Amino acid sequence: MKEQQYSDEILNAYVDGELSADDNNAILNSMKSDKALLRRVRDLERVKSLVGTSFNEVPNSNYEKSIKGNKPSLSIAASVLLLLGVVSGWIGHDLLNKDETSTQIVVSEKKDTWNIVLHVNTNDKYIQKTILDETESLLESFKDSEKKAKVEIVAYGQGVFLFDKSKSKYQDRLESLKNNFTNLSYAVCGRTLKRIEQKQDRKINLIADMTISRSGIYQIIKRQKQGWNYIRI
Amino acid sequence: MFNKNKLSRFCVDNRNLLINIAYSWCHERTQAEDLVQDAIEKALKNISKLNDIKQLKAWFIKIMLNCWRDKLRKKHDLQNFDDLIVGEENYSHQNVNLYESSTPESLLSQQQTKLIVQTAISQLPVKHKTVLSLIDIYGVSYSEVSTILDIPIGTVMSRISRARNDLLQRLSVKEDEHKVIPLKK
């Protein structure tokens, strides 16, 4: 099948998850042999993702200034504080100290809480093992420390299979880690889940006590904006 | 009273999201906050008219959309605002390689990409921008967009398609810039 056989409306409906399973499968099959179609769909997916992530946060005053050239007003500053209050809670005290553009694995010694997010996007068992080893090592190092720590593993892409009960090579270890460390959490990309379930026509059973986020990348960026430190292994 | 509590909860839980959506429409932070505030006030006044609490999400965004339309009508003194462009006057065309932005690090480090995308969206006609924001930011289905905007689903499909095509052109994604990752079997 060629790209021209699918209208733009149908391809967008595919990207938005609005098609039936049969129609989805037909497009998936066509993409295997039609590179132009694949590229077209990927473009649409990326535009959709960019639109979502371009408005996933309320801009601060400097950000606004760079767009509009306006001087930051008191009302903007007050609104920032108000909004920070809404999303703060248990992570709030880190927010005002956050360097928003930093992805360095540098955590200030002065902070009382170290919040760390790691991601897994591969089904490679050796990489998955390394991530779990590092996670355990991090959590162990904080176990007897006065400092508090929170660690979250975010899975997307092929990494989702790490948490799939029927596929995971480390289910027992994941559950054991979760039982031993209450400050450990897992999150999985909802978009990837949906895509895999449609493609494989099966329901994925995740290990217990997981968060399903809108998207994996969104979850990581959200955590970074909340002051978490992102580590890519 | 039950619905009022649900509405309050909804507004608290979704305040950031609602402001982000409003921001994607008007591109001004304070105006976006005002828009959400106006919508909350109107929703609280009219909560008794909401028959099905399951429709709260769509009902609220419809109120917010009407608030924005009212503001546009006052500002631009026109009746049909669907084709209006409420964007940057000094917009300059800039390229974005979408595939460079595929990792969390680059997405975050390239704040400029966000600005370019936001600016490109600001150049879309209102009718395309609203559909795009409802689907890609608010995360509602075509059917819900159809209800919110009172348009047929076919129109939703054509508008989202044109909006994304327009964005692709504005962001100048060229074939030789693609780094297509093949689907894994």
Contacts between the chains, C-beta under 8 A, distances in Angstrom:
chain1	res1	chain2	res2	distance
A	7	B	161	7.9
A	8	B	161	4.3
A	8	B	165	6.4
A	9	B	154	8.0
A	9	B	157	4.2
A	9	B	158	6.0
A	9	B	161	4.8
A	11	B	161	7.9
A	12	B	157	6.8
A	12	B	160	5.3
A	12	B	161	4.7
A	12	B	164	6.2
A	13	B	142	7.2
A	13	B	157	6.2
A	16	B	135	6.1
A	16	B	142	7.0
A	16	B	160	7.2
A	18	B	141	6.9
A	18	B	142	5.3
A	28	B	183	7.8
A	31	B	183	6.5
A	32	B	183	6.8
A	35	B	180	7.3
A	38	B	180	6.4
A	38	B	182	7.8
A	38	B	183	7.3
A	39	B	175	7.2
A	39	B	178	6.0
A	39	B	180	5.6
A	42	B	178	7.7
A	42	B	180	6.1
A	43	B	98	7.0
A	43	B	168	5.9
A	43	B	173	5.9
A	44	B	164	5.7
A	44	B	168	7.9
A	46	B	98	4.1
A	46	B	99	7.0
A	46	B	101	7.7
A	46	B	102	7.8
A	46	B	173	8.0
A	47	B	98	7.1
A	47	B	164	5.0
A	47	B	167	5.3
A	47	B	168	5.9
A	47	B	171	7.5
A	48	B	135	8.0
A	48	B	136	5.3
A	48	B	164	7.2
A	50	B	96	7.8
A	50	B	98	6.5
A	50	B	101	7.0
A	50	B	113	7.4
A	50	B	117	5.0
A	50	B	171	8.0
A	51	B	117	6.8
A	51	B	121	6.8
A	51	B	132	6.0
A	51	B	133	7.8
A	51	B	136	4.1
A	51	B	137	6.8
A	51	B	167	7.4
A	52	B	136	5.0
A	52	B	137	6.0
A	53	B	107	6.2
A	53	B	114	7.3
A	54	B	113	7.8
A	54	B	114	4.6
A	54	B	117	4.2
A	54	B	118	5.3
A	54	B	121	7.3
A	55	B	20	4.5
A	55	B	21	7.3
A	55	B	23	6.3
A	55	B	24	4.7
A	55	B	118	7.2
A	55	B	133	7.5
A	55	B	137	5.2
A	56	B	20	6.7
A	56	B	137	7.9
A	57	B	16	7.8
A	57	B	20	7.2
A	58	B	16	6.1
A	58	B	19	5.5
A	58	B	20	6.5
A	58	B	23	7.1
A	58	B	29	7.2
A	59	B	23	7.4
A	59	B	29	6.2
A	63	B	111	7.5
A	64	B	28	8.0
A	64	B	29	5.0
A	66	B	115	6.7
A	67	B	27	7.2
A	67	B	88	7.8
A	67	B	115	6.0
A	67	B	118	6.8
A	67	B	119	7.3
A	68	B	27	7.7
A	68	B	28	7.0
A	73	B	30	6.9
A	75	B	30	5.5
A	75	B	33	7.9
A	76	B	29	5.7
A	76	B	30	6.3
A	79	B	29	7.0
A	79	B	30	7.3
A	79	B	33	5.5
A	83	B	15	7.2
A	83	B	16	6.1
A	83	B	19	7.2
A	86	B	12	7.1
A	86	B	15	5.6
A	86	B	16	6.5
A	87	B	16	6.4
A	100	B	108	7.9
A	101	B	108	6.7
A	101	B	109	6.1
A	101	B	111	6.9
A	103	B	104	7.8
A	103	B	105	4.9
A	103	B	108	6.3
A	103	B	109	6.8
A	119	B	104	7.0
A	158	B	184	7.0
A	214	B	139	7.0
A	217	B	104	5.4
A	217	B	107	6.6
A	220	B	104	4.5
A	221	B	104	6.2
A	221	B	107	6.5
A	221	B	108	6.0
A	224	B	104	7.7
A	224	B	108	6.1
A	230	B	104	6.6
A	230	B	105	7.6
A	232	B	104	7.8
A	232	B	105	6.9
